[in-house]
Amino acid sequence: MERPFRLWHFGVGHGRLILHSYARTGEPESYSVLFGGVQAMQLHAMAYDPLIIEPADDEKRAEMLAFAAVPDRHHHRMLSLTLPHHRTGAGWILCFFATVFARPHDRNGTDARAFDDARCVQVMKPPGR
């Protein structure tokens, strides 16, 4: 997406990671990417601008699965994503799913943070799931 995304939240207990981008002036929605069941990740503290999410190639996927020590029998359940960035190189996330949400910009100029009123834009799951 052609806007800056920053690390917004990471909850270890549920393996929940959120990257967030505030709505700019005149834009009706902010965007968040929720990664669920995160097993391992390598991210940069700076903003991803723009945020690009791509499936990892076979070599990178194998590296990610080995790093996270995911048993072979669970490999098919894992989504391996890279976040290429022109200045910092690629970050990556190994998770069960990822969902992009659009959320309305509220009246006072701050973003609504609950996913209750969010619009699902895209769901990413492992191939064949």
Secondary structure, DSSP 8 states (H G I E B T S, - for coil): --S-BEEEEEETTTTEEEEEE---TT-SEEEEEEEES--EEE--SS-BSS---EE--HHHHHHHHHHTT--GGGGGG-EEEEE--TTT--EEEEESEEEEEEEEB-TTSSB---GGG-EEEEEE--TT-
